[in-house]
Amino acid sequence: MITRHADAAPVEMLPGLVRRTLADSATMMLCEFTFDAGVEVPRHTHPHEQVGYVVSGRLRLTVAGEDHDLGPGDSYRAAPNVPHGAFTLEPTVVVDVFSPPREDYR
């Protein structure tokens, strides 16, 4: 399966946060998140394992109560059901993989 970026429908999740679901299968999902500066993703949990990669920009990621400032090339993991959230320090693009796929992002 091939998904062209132009064909991935943008979904505004919060003011200043756009998600594009790029590809998915029965066991995983790839999403791009484009943030304006100063966007807060409130701490939350979900049953999906999440790994991500910072393409550009800078954000403060909180995982299991620990803050981490991340920039281009940095990556992270949030285990299932572990509280995590983020705050963007500048315009930021992140690519995340979820396993299993998030039905709410299909």
C-alpha positions as CSV (number, residue, x, y, z in Angstrom):
1,M,0.0,0.0,0.0
2,I,1.2,3.5,-0.9
3,T,-0.2,6.7,0.6
4,R,0.8,10.0,-0.9
5,H,1.1,12.8,1.6
6,A,-1.3,14.9,-0.4
7,D,-3.9,12.1,-0.1
8,A,-3.6,11.7,3.7
9,A,-6.6,13.7,5.1
10,P,-5.6,16.3,7.6
11,V,-7.6,16.2,10.9
12,E,-7.4,19.1,13.3
13,M,-7.1,17.4,16.7
14,L,-6.7,20.5,18.7
15,P,-6.1,24.1,17.7
16,G,-2.7,24.1,16.2
17,L,-2.4,20.3,15.9
18,V,-3.0,18.4,12.7
19,R,-2.8,14.6,12.3
20,R,-2.4,12.7,9.1
21,T,-2.8,8.9,9.2
22,L,-0.2,7.8,6.6
23,A,-0.4,4.0,6.6
24,D,-1.9,1.2,8.7
25,S,-2.2,-2.5,8.9
26,A,-3.7,-5.0,11.2
27,T,-0.9,-4.6,13.7
28,M,0.4,-1.0,13.4
29,M,-0.3,2.5,12.3
30,L,1.9,5.4,11.1
31,C,0.8,9.0,11.8
32,E,2.3,12.4,11.2
33,F,1.5,15.2,13.7
34,T,2.2,18.9,12.7
35,F,2.1,21.3,15.6
36,D,2.2,25.1,15.9
37,A,4.4,26.4,18.7
38,G,2.8,26.4,22.2
39,V,0.4,23.5,21.7
40,E,-0.2,21.3,24.7
41,V,-1.3,17.7,24.4
42,P,-2.8,17.0,27.8
43,R,-1.4,14.0,29.7
44,H,-3.4,10.9,28.7
45,T,-3.1,7.1,28.4
46,H,-4.2,4.5,25.8
47,P,-3.7,0.8,25.4
48,H,-1.5,1.2,22.4
49,E,2.3,1.1,22.4
50,Q,3.6,4.4,20.8
51,V,7.0,5.1,19.4
52,G,7.9,8.4,17.8
53,Y,10.5,10.4,15.9
54,V,10.9,14.2,15.9
55,V,11.3,15.3,12.3
56,S,11.6,19.0,13.0
57,G,11.1,21.5,15.8
58,R,11.3,21.1,19.6
59,L,8.9,19.7,22.2
60,R,8.8,18.9,25.9
61,L,7.6,15.3,26.2
62,T,6.4,14.0,29.6
63,V,6.3,10.2,29.9
64,A,5.6,8.5,33.3
65,G,6.1,11.9,35.1
66,E,9.5,12.6,33.6
67,D,10.0,15.6,31.3
68,H,12.3,15.4,28.2
69,D,13.2,18.2,25.8
70,L,13.5,16.7,22.3
71,G,14.6,18.0,18.9
72,P,15.1,16.8,15.4
73,G,16.4,13.2,15.2
74,D,15.3,12.3,18.8
75,S,12.9,9.4,19.3
76,Y,10.8,8.1,22.2
77,R,8.5,5.3,23.4
78,A,5.4,5.4,25.6
79,A,4.4,2.0,26.8
80,P,0.7,1.0,26.8
81,N,-1.3,2.7,29.6
82,V,1.6,4.9,30.7
83,P,0.6,8.6,31.2
84,H,2.2,10.9,28.6
85,G,1.7,14.3,27.1
86,A,3.6,17.1,25.2
87,F,4.1,20.8,24.8
88,T,5.6,22.2,21.7
89,L,8.4,24.8,22.2
90,E,8.3,25.8,18.5
91,P,6.6,24.6,15.3
92,T,7.2,20.8,15.3
93,V,6.6,17.7,13.1
94,V,6.5,14.3,14.7
95,V,5.9,10.9,13.2
96,D,4.4,8.2,15.5
97,V,3.7,4.5,15.2
98,F,1.0,2.9,17.2
99,S,0.6,-0.8,17.9
100,P,-2.1,-2.0,17.7
101,P,-3.6,0.6,15.4
102,R,-5.8,3.3,16.9
103,E,-9.3,2.8,15.6
104,D,-10.1,6.4,16.4
105,Y,-7.4,7.5,14.0
106,R,-8.5,5.4,11.0
